[in-house]
Every structure is written in C-alpha cells, then in structure tokens.
C-alpha cells in the first residue's frame, strides 16, 4: 500500500542532501524575488539557508509542544500527519514567505480533519495562546493554500501501525523477555518517534523503517539484543544486501535523532526578529500590504457579484430560469 501512495511517489527523497538542496533552492529563489526590498546588504537582511533551517526547527519544537498539550488529547496520528504537512510545505516555500507560527497551526488543524479527530474551530483555537479570533482567521485563510502546496496529497502513512505490528511479532516469535517487559518499551518508542518528527527522516525513510528504528532503539535502552530477531526472523530469507540496506537505514535514522540539537539555537530570538523584517509583507496578517490585498480580493468578489446580479434579474424578469417558462400572476 505505502509503495503506491502519493507519499512514496511524491514526497520521499534519496537522502538528506537532496532534501537540503530543495530547501537551498527555495531560499535562493525567495531572495532573488524580493531582493529589491532588502535594507542594506541582502546577505545581512534575509535569512540564509542555515538560518531558515534553525527557525523551522524552533517552530517544529513549538508544534510538538502544542500537540502534546492539546485538549482534548490528540491521537498520535494527528501529530505525525501535521509534521508531514509542515515539512512538505517548507520544501518549496521559505519561512520568509509564510511564517511558521501561522503554518504550524494550519497544519495541525488540517491534520485533525484528515485523521478524523473531530474538534470544532472554537475547540481548536481554545488551545492557541493569544488572540483566538485572529488565529481562526489565519487558519481559514491558509488552509486552502496549505492543501494546494501539498498538491492535495493529504493521506499520510505514519509509523505507529507498523510499531504495533512489530511489537506483536516480537512477542510472538522472539522470546526476548516476557510480554510485560516488551510493553515497557513503549515510552522509549514514543519518545524516539517524537524526535524523529523533528528531523528530515520522514521525508527519506518509510514508516516501517522508522518503526523498526524506534523498536531497536527502545530494545537497546532496555538492554535487549534484537539483532538475531531482525536478521534471522524478521528478514529471514532476504539477501545479505537487503539486510545490510535495512541495517544502514536504521543506523542513519538513529544518527539523525542523535544529532538533533538539545535546544534551539541561542540566537533564535534575533533570528525571529529578523524574520519579522524580511518576511514577505504580502503574507503578513499584521501588515498594511496584506490588508490591502484582502480588500482588493473582497472588492473583486463584489464586482463579480454586481456583474452577476443584473444578469440574474434579467433572467427572472423574462421568466426564463434554467429553460423553464415561469408564468407571472394572472398571466396566461
């Protein structure tokens, strides 16, 4: 199922270098388009690719905290899907074009819908700090944009079902400790996957590979060796090349998690202040340009409606609606 999904066909990349190159192109394209707005040297005014990544990581952590504190408690699949949306969006969009604090709440709201976690808009924004009416407008204004940038590929395969399948298989076939001991791995599995979503691993490795990496990580934390289970039972009969491939994938995933910064960069406050200055003001809800753009869109809609009303009235006056002749009162 996963190999034929839109996720596998459109949103998976060979390695982290390819993902970084996508983001580098996005950064360069934004700076080129908006070079005329720079105050001073563009290199000092705009965020670099590395600085964009630091800002995106900071707001990824904030999104994780938002999901963890959400009321009512949020299913893990919602959080996983939201992270996929957030990461996909910033492959082809700069944080200077669309602010992450606005995209992250929109991504979570859309994920709630897609994963059928039924919360109303008032329930949702009750979890947002600050002006909830403003948050509602931002989410509604950005929802269609987000779906368009995702190419309407909204179904996401997360690793959680694969984790359950692997745990059942280990309990059935491995015999490494009793089932209660294996159930004790869950906290470490969940924590590992929370960290995985802060990396680019979800854009590179399949859900089953992420699940296996989480299982192996948890097993090692509990001092249980599952190497013989992986090579002999789980992948028994596979070629040595295939086994080495999965071992390499698991090692790379664990390394990506290990290399995560323990906390956001120390100059994140300075970066977010610079972002407020260099961001695309056409997409800043607090800017005059944005308000003017919205007014123009409303005026455009009003004109279209005005053009449409006389036509509709003329059709009613002639009594010709959808090809059906309507008789006036007392008429023959």
C-alpha positions as CSV (number, residue, x, y, z in Angstrom):
1,X,0.0,0.0,0.0
2,X,2.7,2.5,1.0
3,X,4.9,2.0,-2.1
4,X,2.0,3.1,-4.3
5,X,0.9,6.0,-2.1
6,X,1.3,9.7,-3.0
7,X,3.6,9.9,-0.1
8,X,6.0,7.4,-1.5
9,X,5.7,8.6,-5.1
10,X,5.9,12.4,-4.5
11,X,7.3,13.1,-1.0
12,X,10.2,10.7,-0.4
13,X,13.8,11.6,-1.3
14,X,17.0,9.7,-1.7
15,X,18.9,11.2,1.2
16,X,19.2,14.3,3.4
17,X,21.5,16.1,0.8
18,X,18.6,16.0,-1.7
19,X,16.2,17.5,0.9
20,X,18.7,20.2,1.8
21,X,19.2,21.1,-1.9
22,X,15.4,21.6,-2.3
23,X,15.5,24.0,0.7
24,X,18.5,25.8,-0.6
25,X,16.8,26.4,-4.0
26,X,13.8,27.7,-2.1
27,X,15.9,30.1,-0.1
28,X,17.8,31.4,-3.1
29,X,14.5,31.8,-5.1
30,X,12.9,33.9,-2.4
31,X,15.9,36.2,-2.0
32,X,16.1,36.7,-5.8
33,X,12.4,37.6,-6.0
34,X,12.5,40.0,-3.0
35,X,16.0,41.5,-3.4
36,X,14.5,45.0,-4.1
37,X,13.0,45.0,-0.6
38,X,16.3,44.5,1.2
39,X,17.6,47.1,3.6
40,X,21.3,47.2,3.3
41,X,23.1,44.1,2.0
42,X,20.8,41.2,1.1
43,X,23.1,38.7,2.9
44,X,22.5,40.7,6.1
45,X,18.8,41.4,5.6
46,X,17.5,38.0,4.5
47,X,17.9,34.7,6.4
48,X,20.4,32.2,5.0
49,X,19.5,28.6,4.3
50,X,21.0,27.6,7.6
51,X,19.2,30.3,9.5
52,X,15.9,29.3,7.8
53,X,16.5,25.7,9.0
54,X,17.1,26.9,12.6
55,X,13.9,28.9,12.5
56,X,11.9,26.0,11.1
57,X,13.4,23.6,13.7
58,X,12.4,26.0,16.5
59,X,8.8,26.1,15.4
60,X,8.8,22.3,14.9
61,X,9.6,22.0,18.6
62,X,6.8,24.5,19.3
63,X,4.4,22.4,17.2
64,X,5.4,19.3,19.1
65,X,4.7,21.1,22.4
66,X,1.3,22.4,21.1
67,X,0.2,18.9,20.1
68,X,1.4,17.4,23.4
69,X,-0.6,19.9,25.4
70,X,-3.7,19.9,23.2
71,X,-7.1,19.4,24.8
72,X,-8.8,17.0,24.2
73,X,-5.8,14.7,24.0
74,X,-4.7,14.4,20.4
75,X,-4.2,11.0,18.7
76,X,-0.5,10.4,17.7
77,X,-1.5,10.0,14.0
78,X,-2.7,13.7,14.0
79,X,0.6,14.9,15.2
80,X,2.5,12.7,12.8
81,X,0.4,13.9,9.8
82,X,0.8,17.5,10.9
83,X,4.5,17.2,10.9
84,X,4.5,15.7,7.4
85,X,2.4,18.7,6.1
86,X,4.7,21.2,7.8
87,X,7.9,19.6,6.4
88,X,6.5,19.2,2.9
89,X,5.3,22.8,2.9
90,X,8.8,24.2,3.6
91,X,10.4,22.2,0.9
92,X,9.1,24.6,-1.7
93,X,8.2,27.6,0.5
94,X,10.5,29.8,2.5
95,X,9.8,30.7,6.1
96,X,10.3,34.3,4.9
97,X,7.3,33.9,2.6
98,X,5.0,32.2,5.1
99,X,5.7,32.4,8.8
100,X,6.0,29.0,10.5
101,X,3.8,30.1,13.5
102,X,0.9,30.5,11.1
103,X,1.6,27.4,9.0
104,X,2.0,25.1,12.0
105,X,-1.4,25.8,13.5
106,X,-2.9,25.4,10.0
107,X,-1.1,22.1,9.5
108,X,-2.4,20.7,12.8
109,X,-5.9,21.9,12.1
110,X,-5.9,20.2,8.7
111,X,-4.4,17.0,10.1
112,X,-7.3,16.9,12.7
113,X,-9.7,16.9,9.8
114,X,-7.8,14.3,7.7
115,X,-7.3,11.9,10.6
116,X,-11.0,12.4,11.7
117,X,-10.1,13.8,15.1
118,X,-13.3,15.8,15.4
119,X,-12.8,19.2,17.1
120,X,-14.6,22.3,16.2
121,X,-12.8,25.5,15.3
122,X,-13.7,27.1,18.7
123,X,-12.3,24.0,20.5
124,X,-9.2,24.1,18.4
125,X,-8.3,27.7,18.8
126,X,-9.0,27.4,22.6
127,X,-5.6,25.7,22.6
128,X,-3.9,28.7,20.9
129,X,-2.3,31.3,23.1
130,X,-3.2,34.9,22.3
131,X,-5.9,36.3,20.1
132,X,-8.1,33.3,19.2
133,X,-10.2,35.3,16.7
134,X,-7.1,36.2,14.8
135,X,-5.9,32.6,14.9
136,X,-9.2,31.5,13.4
137,X,-8.8,33.9,10.5
138,X,-5.2,32.8,9.9
139,X,-6.1,29.2,9.8
140,X,-9.1,29.7,7.5
141,X,-7.0,32.0,5.2
142,X,-4.1,29.5,5.0
143,X,-6.0,26.2,4.8
144,X,-6.5,26.1,1.1
145,X,-3.0,27.4,0.4
146,X,-1.6,24.6,2.5
147,X,-3.6,22.0,0.6
148,X,-2.5,23.4,-2.7
149,X,1.1,23.3,-1.7
150,X,0.7,19.7,-0.6
151,X,-0.8,19.1,-4.1
152,X,-3.9,17.8,-2.2
153,X,-1.9,14.7,-1.2
154,X,-3.4,14.6,2.3
155,X,-3.2,10.9,3.2
156,X,-0.1,10.2,5.3
157,X,1.3,6.8,6.3
158,X,2.8,7.1,9.8
159,X,4.9,4.5,11.6
160,X,2.5,3.8,14.5
161,X,0.7,0.9,13.0
162,X,4.0,-0.6,11.9
163,X,5.2,-0.3,15.5
164,X,2.2,-2.3,16.8
165,X,2.8,-5.0,14.2
166,X,6.4,-5.3,15.1
167,X,5.7,-5.5,18.8
168,X,3.1,-8.3,18.3
169,X,5.7,-10.2,16.1
170,X,8.4,-9.8,18.7
171,X,6.1,-11.0,21.5
172,X,5.1,-14.0,19.3
173,X,8.4,-15.1,17.8
174,X,11.4,-13.5,19.6
175,X,11.0,-14.6,23.2
176,X,13.3,-11.8,24.4
177,X,11.8,-11.4,27.9
178,X,8.2,-11.6,28.7
179,X,5.4,-9.5,27.2
180,X,5.3,-7.1,30.2
181,X,8.9,-6.3,29.6
182,X,8.3,-5.5,25.9
183,X,5.3,-3.3,26.8
184,X,7.7,-1.3,28.9
185,X,9.5,-0.3,25.7
186,X,6.6,1.9,24.7
187,X,7.7,5.1,26.4
188,X,11.1,4.9,24.7
189,X,9.5,4.1,21.3
190,X,7.1,7.1,21.6
191,X,9.9,9.4,22.7
192,X,12.1,8.3,19.8
193,X,9.4,8.9,17.2
194,X,8.6,12.3,18.7
195,X,12.3,13.2,18.0
196,X,12.2,11.5,14.5
197,X,9.5,14.1,13.5
198,X,11.9,16.9,14.3
199,X,14.3,15.5,11.7
200,X,14.0,15.1,7.9
201,X,13.8,11.3,8.3
202,X,10.1,11.2,7.5
203,X,11.0,12.6,4.0
204,X,13.6,9.9,3.4
205,X,12.7,6.6,5.2
206,X,9.5,4.6,5.0
207,X,7.1,4.2,8.0
208,X,8.2,0.6,8.6
209,X,11.9,1.7,8.6
210,X,11.1,4.4,11.2
211,X,9.1,1.9,13.3
212,X,12.0,-0.6,13.2
213,X,14.5,2.1,14.2
214,X,12.2,3.0,17.2
215,X,11.9,-0.6,18.3
216,X,15.7,-1.3,18.1
217,X,16.3,2.0,20.0
218,X,13.9,1.0,22.7
219,X,15.3,-2.5,23.0
220,X,18.8,-1.2,23.4
221,X,17.6,1.2,26.1
222,X,16.2,-1.9,27.9
223,X,19.4,-3.8,27.2
224,X,17.7,-6.4,25.0
225,X,19.5,-7.5,21.9
226,X,17.1,-8.0,18.9
227,X,19.8,-8.4,16.2
228,X,19.1,-12.1,15.7
229,X,15.3,-11.4,15.5
230,X,15.9,-8.7,12.8
231,X,18.3,-10.7,10.7
232,X,17.1,-14.2,11.3
233,X,13.3,-13.9,11.8
234,X,12.1,-10.6,10.5
235,X,14.3,-10.6,7.4
236,X,15.0,-14.3,7.2
237,X,15.3,-15.5,3.6
238,X,16.3,-12.0,2.4
239,X,19.5,-11.4,0.6
240,X,22.5,-10.1,2.5
241,X,22.3,-6.9,0.5
242,X,18.7,-6.3,1.6
243,X,19.6,-7.0,5.2
244,X,22.5,-4.6,5.1
245,X,20.3,-1.9,3.5
246,X,17.8,-2.0,6.3
247,X,20.6,-2.0,8.9
248,X,22.1,1.1,7.3
249,X,18.7,2.8,7.2
250,X,18.1,2.1,10.9
251,X,21.6,3.3,11.8
252,X,21.1,6.5,9.7
253,X,17.7,7.3,11.4
254,X,19.1,6.8,14.9
255,X,22.1,9.0,13.9
256,X,19.7,11.8,12.7
257,X,17.9,11.7,16.1
258,X,21.2,11.6,18.0
259,X,22.4,14.7,16.1
260,X,19.4,16.8,16.9
261,X,20.3,19.9,18.9
262,X,19.4,19.6,22.6
263,X,17.7,23.0,22.4
264,X,17.0,25.7,19.8
265,X,20.0,27.9,18.8
266,X,20.9,30.6,21.3
267,X,20.3,33.4,18.8
268,X,16.7,32.2,17.9
269,X,15.3,35.5,19.3
270,X,17.5,37.5,17.0
271,X,16.5,35.3,14.0
272,X,12.8,35.6,14.7
273,X,13.2,39.4,14.9
274,X,15.0,39.5,11.6
275,X,12.3,37.3,10.1
276,X,9.6,39.9,11.0
277,X,11.6,42.4,9.0
278,X,12.5,40.3,5.9
279,X,9.3,38.3,5.6
280,X,7.0,38.8,2.6
281,X,4.7,41.5,3.9
282,X,2.0,40.5,1.4
283,X,1.6,37.4,3.6
284,X,1.8,39.1,7.0
285,X,-1.6,39.5,8.5
286,X,-0.4,42.5,10.5
287,X,0.9,44.4,7.5
288,X,-0.7,47.2,5.5
289,X,0.1,45.3,2.3
290,X,-1.7,42.2,3.5
291,X,-4.8,44.2,4.5
292,X,-4.8,46.0,1.2
293,X,-4.5,42.6,-0.7
294,X,-7.5,41.3,1.2
295,X,-9.5,44.4,0.5
296,X,-8.7,44.1,-3.2
297,X,-9.9,40.5,-3.2
298,X,-13.1,41.5,-1.5
299,X,-13.6,44.3,-4.0
300,X,-13.0,41.9,-6.8
301,X,-15.7,39.5,-5.4
302,X,-18.1,42.4,-5.0
303,X,-17.6,43.4,-8.7
304,X,-18.2,39.8,-9.8
305,X,-21.4,39.7,-7.7
306,X,-22.6,43.0,-9.2
307,X,-21.9,41.8,-12.7
308,X,-23.9,38.6,-11.9
309,X,-27.0,40.2,-10.2
310,X,-28.3,42.2,-13.2
311,X,-28.0,39.1,-15.4
312,X,-29.9,37.0,-12.8
313,X,-32.6,39.8,-12.5
314,X,-33.0,40.0,-16.3
315,X,-33.5,36.2,-16.5
316,X,-36.1,36.4,-13.7
317,X,-37.9,39.3,-15.4
318,X,-38.3,37.3,-18.6
319,X,-39.5,34.4,-16.6
320,X,-36.8,32.2,-18.1
321,X,-35.0,30.2,-15.4
322,X,-33.0,27.1,-16.4
323,X,-35.0,26.9,-19.7
324,X,-38.4,26.7,-17.8
325,X,-41.0,29.4,-18.6
326,X,-42.5,30.9,-15.5
327,X,-45.9,32.5,-15.7
328,X,-46.5,35.8,-13.9
329,X,-49.6,36.0,-11.6
330,X,-52.7,36.5,-13.6
331,X,-50.8,35.9,-16.8
332,X,-51.8,33.4,-19.5
